[in-house]
Amino acid sequence: MRIVITNDDGIMAPGIRALAEVMADLGDVVIVAPETERSATGHGITIWDPIRVKKLEMPGVKEAWAISGTPADCVKMAVQEFYKDGCGLIISGINNGPNLGTDVLYSGTVSAAIEGIILGIPSIAVSLASFASNMEYTAASKVAYMLAKHLYENNENLPPDTLLNVNVPVGNFGELKGFKITRLGVREYDNVFEKRTDPRGNIYFWLKGEVVPHTYRDPELDVVAVEEKYVSISPVHFDLTNYRIMDIIKKCGFERLKE
C-alpha cells in the first residue's frame, strides 16, 4: 500500500517526520508537503501562480516532494500527477495544535484530507492538541498508526465521502483514556487585530486571539473529549448542506420568485 503523508506545517516540521517514521511499517511512505508552513490556508488551491516542486531525500521515505503550493495542492499533485498508479491512504499531520470544531473550516491539515476524499482516497487528519515548541509526538504517532493499521488489516475502507479528523490530547500514550467517536463542537476566538506601522510609515494589522473558554460539557463533542483526555475521532465530509431545514427554506417561497 502506498501511503501519502502531507501537512500544513511544512515538510521540515517534526510532526510529519514522526508520522512518516511509524507509517513505514504499513507500506511505501511518500511525502508530498508544502515547502513552508501553510497553516490556516483552508482549502485554497493555486491557480494564479506556478506550483514549483523539489524532490528531497528523507530517511525512511520512498520519495519526498516539497511543494510551493497549499496542502490541497499537495494532495492533488500526489494523486493526479506523481502517483497516478494508485494511493491507498492519505494521512495529513501531525499538526502542531488542535483542529477541533469550527477549526476544520480554516485548517490546511483537514483540508488536505478533504481533498483526499474528493479524489476518492481514504483520508485521515491527525492533530496534537498543543502549540508548545517542544512537543512530543510519540503518542499521536502511535494513535495514527493504530487507526491506519486497523483500516488496512480489517479491509475496512471509510465511506468514500468521509475522512477521520483525529485530535490527540497532550501526554504519554498511557495517559490517554481511550478513543471516542465525536461530532464537531464550536471553537470561538477572541480575535484582536493589532495595529502596527512598518518602517516606511504604512499601517498594517496582525491578527491574534485566544480561544474563548466554553461551558458546555456534552461528551460527544470533540472539544470536550480532548479536554477529558480522550482521542477524538470525528467523521467529517464536505457536504455542507443543512438538510434539517430544507423544508423550512422551501416554505420561504424562494422557488416561486419571478422577475
C-alpha positions in Angstrom: 0.0 0.0 0.0 1.3 3.5 -0.9 0.7 5.9 2.0 0.8 9.6 1.1 1.7 11.9 4.0 1.2 15.6 3.9 0.6 18.5 6.4 0.3 22.3 6.6 3.2 22.9 8.9 5.8 22.4 6.2 7.8 19.4 5.0 10.5 20.0 7.7 8.1 20.0 10.6 8.8 17.4 13.3 5.2 16.2 13.2 5.3 15.0 9.6 8.7 13.2 10.2 7.3 11.4 13.3 4.3 10.3 11.3 6.4 9.1 8.3 8.6 7.0 10.6 5.8 4.9 12.2 3.9 4.5 8.9 6.8 2.8 7.2 5.7 -0.5 8.8 2.4 -0.4 6.8 3.5 0.4 3.3 5.5 2.5 1.0 5.6 6.0 2.5 5.8 9.1 0.3 5.7 12.7 1.5 4.2 15.4 -0.6 4.0 18.5 1.6 4.3 22.3 1.5 7.9 23.6 1.4 7.0 26.2 4.1 4.3 26.5 6.7 0.8 26.9 5.2 -1.3 26.8 8.4 -4.9 28.3 8.2 -4.9 28.3 4.4 -8.2 26.3 4.4 -8.9 24.6 1.1 -7.2 27.1 -1.1 -5.6 25.9 -4.3 -3.1 27.6 -6.5 -4.3 28.8 -9.9 -2.7 32.2 -10.5 0.9 31.1 -9.9 3.0 28.2 -10.9 3.4 25.3 -8.5 7.0 24.6 -8.0 8.2 21.2 -6.8 11.5 20.0 -5.4 12.5 16.3 -4.7 14.2 15.8 -1.4 16.0 12.9 0.3 14.4 12.0 3.6 15.4 8.9 5.7 12.8 6.1 5.7 10.7 7.6 2.9 10.5 6.2 -0.6 10.1 9.7 -2.0 9.6 13.2 -0.7 8.4 16.3 -2.6 8.4 19.8 -1.3 5.6 21.8 -3.0 5.3 25.6 -3.3 1.5 25.4 -3.0 -1.1 24.7 -0.4 -1.9 21.4 1.4 -4.8 20.8 -1.0 -2.3 21.4 -3.9 -0.1 18.7 -2.4 -2.7 16.1 -2.4 -3.8 17.0 -5.9 -0.2 16.7 -7.1 0.3 13.4 -5.3 -2.8 11.6 -6.6 -3.1 13.1 -10.1 0.5 13.7 -11.1 3.2 11.8 -9.1 1.3 8.6 -8.2 -1.3 8.0 -10.9 -0.9 4.3 -10.4 -2.6 4.5 -7.0 -2.6 5.8 -3.5 -4.0 3.7 -0.7 -4.2 6.2 2.1 -3.8 9.9 2.7 -2.6 11.0 6.2 -2.3 14.7 7.0 -0.4 15.8 10.1 0.7 15.5 12.7 -0.5 19.1 13.2 1.1 21.3 15.7 -2.1 22.3 17.5 -5.7 21.0 17.6 -8.2 21.1 14.8 -11.4 21.0 16.7 -14.9 22.1 15.9 -15.1 25.0 13.5 -11.3 24.9 13.2 -11.8 22.5 10.4 -13.0 25.3 8.1 -9.7 27.1 8.4 -7.3 24.2 8.8 -4.9 23.3 6.0 -4.4 19.9 7.7 -8.0 19.0 7.5 -8.4 20.5 4.0 -5.6 18.2 2.7 -7.6 15.2 4.0 -10.8 16.6 2.4 -9.0 16.9 -0.9 -8.1 13.2 -0.5 -11.7 12.1 -0.1 -12.8 14.4 -3.0 -10.3 12.4 -5.1 -11.7 9.1 -3.7 -8.8 8.2 -1.4 -9.4 7.2 2.3 -8.0 10.0 4.4 -7.1 10.8 8.0 -6.2 14.2 9.5 -4.2 14.0 12.8 -3.6 16.8 15.2 -1.9 17.1 18.6 -3.7 19.4 20.9 -0.8 21.6 21.9 1.1 24.6 20.5 4.2 24.0 22.6 7.5 24.4 20.8 8.9 21.2 22.4 6.0 18.9 21.5 6.3 15.2 21.9 4.7 13.3 19.0 5.1 9.7 20.2 1.5 9.3 21.4 0.0 11.0 18.4 2.1 8.9 16.1 1.0 5.7 17.8 -2.6 6.7 17.5 -2.3 7.4 13.8 -0.5 4.1 13.3 -3.2 2.2 15.1 -6.0 3.7 13.1 -4.3 3.2 9.8 -3.4 -0.4 10.7 -6.9 -1.2 11.7 -8.3 0.1 8.4 -5.7 -1.8 6.5 -5.9 -5.2 8.3 -9.7 -5.3 8.5 -10.1 -4.1 5.0 -12.5 -1.5 6.2 -12.5 1.4 3.9 -14.1 4.6 5.1 -17.2 5.7 3.2 -16.0 7.4 0.1 -17.1 10.9 1.2 -15.8 10.8 4.8 -12.5 11.5 6.5 -11.5 10.9 10.1 -10.5 14.1 11.9 -8.4 12.9 14.8 -7.3 15.0 17.7 -4.9 13.6 20.3 -4.6 15.1 23.8 -1.2 16.1 25.1 0.6 13.5 27.2 2.1 10.0 27.1 0.0 7.2 25.4 -0.6 5.6 28.7 -2.3 8.7 30.0 -4.9 8.6 27.3 -8.3 7.4 28.5 -9.2 5.8 25.1 -10.9 6.7 21.9 -14.2 8.4 21.3 -16.2 8.9 18.2 -17.3 12.6 18.3 -19.1 15.3 16.5 -17.7 18.7 15.8 -18.1 21.3 18.5 -17.6 25.0 18.3 -14.4 26.9 18.8 -14.8 30.6 19.4 -11.8 33.0 19.4 -11.4 36.4 21.0 -9.8 37.9 17.9 -7.8 41.1 18.1 -6.3 43.0 15.1 -3.2 44.6 16.4 -2.5 47.8 14.6 1.2 48.4 13.7 3.2 50.7 11.5 6.0 49.4 9.2 9.4 51.3 8.8 8.0 53.2 5.9 5.1 54.5 7.8 2.5 52.2 6.3 -0.2 50.9 8.6 -0.8 47.1 8.8 -2.7 44.8 11.1 -1.6 41.5 12.7 -4.4 39.1 13.7 -4.0 37.4 17.1 -6.5 35.9 19.5 -7.2 33.3 22.2 -9.8 30.5 22.4 -12.9 31.6 24.3 -13.5 29.0 27.2 -16.7 27.1 26.7 -19.1 26.0 29.4 -20.9 23.1 27.7 -20.0 19.5 28.7 -21.5 17.3 26.0 -19.2 14.3 26.0 -20.0 13.6 22.3 -18.3 16.9 21.3 -14.7 16.7 20.1 -13.6 19.7 22.2 -14.9 18.1 25.4 -13.5 14.6 24.6 -9.9 16.0 24.1 -10.2 18.0 27.4 -11.1 14.8 29.2 -8.0 13.1 27.7 -9.8 11.0 25.1 -8.6 10.7 21.5 -11.3 12.4 19.4 -12.3 10.8 16.1 -14.8 12.9 14.2 -16.2 11.6 10.8 -16.2 14.7 8.5 -17.5 15.1 5.0 -17.6 18.0 2.6 -21.4 18.2 2.1 -22.3 21.4 3.9 -26.0 21.2 3.1 -28.2 21.8 6.1 -30.7 19.0 5.4 -32.7 19.7 8.6 -34.0 23.0 7.3 -34.5 22.3 3.6 -38.3 22.1 4.1 -38.3 25.3 6.1 -36.4 27.1 3.3 -38.8 25.8 0.7 -41.7 27.3 2.7 -39.9 30.7 2.5 -41.0 30.9 -1.2 -37.7 31.3 -2.9 -38.7 28.8 -5.6 -41.6 30.9 -6.5 -39.6 34.1 -7.1 -40.1 35.7 -10.5 -38.5 38.7 -12.1 
